[in-house]
Structure formats: structure tokens, C-alpha cells
Amino acid sequence: MVRFYESSGFVVLDRNWRCPDGELDLVVADGAGKLLVFCEVKTRTSPSFGSPGEAVTPAKARRLRRLAGRWMAEARPSGCSPSALRVDVAAVRPGPGGKAVVELIENAC
């Protein structure tokens, strides 16, 4: 996901940021620093338990938003003052030949 966001003009601000309340997988900002994206990466090796995107329940979405607020309060780099925030979900599943297939769900929650 890092390469995808970087190729789209985003800058990685944090990876695997942890606090007592949980973890944010990826935090990126657009080149102008106006859009901040928190990306949750969900992986499934089989469809037995549903799609990876379905793993982000309403409770998980609330938790991600709380973690984003906490990241903004505690870890945000100086000079980072975005005017918009977004939470994306990267749904990763096995594809043909074992190659990973990634579906990016923007504004997932």
C-alpha cells in the first residue's frame, strides 16, 4: 500500500503506529498536506470468513476514527495541518497464481 500511495503523490507519515488503544496501519498525506489518510489493511487468505473489507465492522470503524484523533493529538508532525481527513480500507486477498489482489476502499468509514 505504501507504494500505491507514494505513486499517487502521497507522503508516508507513519506506519504501524501504536498506542494503548490500538494500531493504525498507515498514515499518509497528500503532497500539499491538505488531505490526511488513515489506511487500515485487512487480509484474508480465503473467503471462508467473508471479504477483508467486511472485517471493518461499525465498531472497528469507530475505533479507527478514535485512533486517528489520537494520532492527530499525539504524533502529528509539526507543520501538518490538513483540512480533510479520510479513513481508507485496503482489502487484500489471494488472486490468480497466488498473487495478492488489493481493493482500496476510499472513505470506508
N, C-alpha and C positions, 0 to 999 in steps of 0.2 A: 504494500500500500504506500510505503514511503516513496518508491519510485514513481507511482502513479501521480501522487500529489505534487511531487517535485517537477515532474514533466508538465504538469498543469499550471506551473508558476507559483506553487505554494512553498513556504519555508517551514521546515520542521522545527517546532519549538520544544517539544517534549515527547518522549517515548516511554511507555510503561511507568508513568508517574503514579506513585503510591502514596496513600495516606491511610490513617486508621479506618477510614470509611470505605476504602476500596481502591480501584485502579482505573486509570484512563490509559487506553492502549496507545493512542496517538493524538497529539495536538499540533495543528498546523495553522498557519496564517497565510492569507494571500499576499502577493508581493507588496501591496500598498499597506498592509497591516490593518485593513478595514474589516476583513472577514476572518473570524476565528472559527476553526472547525475542530470538533472533538470527534474522533472516529473510533467506534467500537468494532473490533474484529471478532467475528464469530465463525467457527469452523465446525463442520460436520463431516464425518468420514462415510456416513451412509444416511439414507433418507428415513431410517427407522424411527427417529425421534423428531421428524419434521425438518423443515429447511433451517439453515443457520439464522436467517432473518427472524423466524418465528421465536427464536430463543430470547429475543428482546421483548419481554413482556411489559405491560404498563408499569409494573413495579420496578423493573430494570431501567426503564426509560426515566422514571422519576429519580432513581439513584444516579444515573448518568448526568442528569441536569444538576443535581446537588453537587456531584463531584466537579462538574465544570465550574460552578460557582466557587467552590473551594479552591480550585486551581487558580481562578482569577484572583482570589484574595491572597493566596499564599505563594504561588510560583510564577505568576505572570512576569515576564521580563520587563524591565523599565522601557518606556517608550512604546509599549504595546497597548494601544487604546482603540480597540475595534469598535465599529458602530453596529456590527451584526455578529451574532453567534449562531452556529449550526451544529447539530449532532447528526453524524452520518453513521451508517452501519455497513461494514464490508462483510458480505456473506460469502464465505469460502467453502467450496465443496469439490469433491473429485470429479474430474471430467474424463473425456476420452484419453486412453493411454496413460492414465494416472496423473495427467497434468491438472493442476488446480484451476478451477474456474471461479472468478471473483465477480460478484454482482455488488456494485456500490449503490446503496440506497441513501440518497441525499435527503436531509431533513427528515430522517426516520422517526425522530421523537423530539 
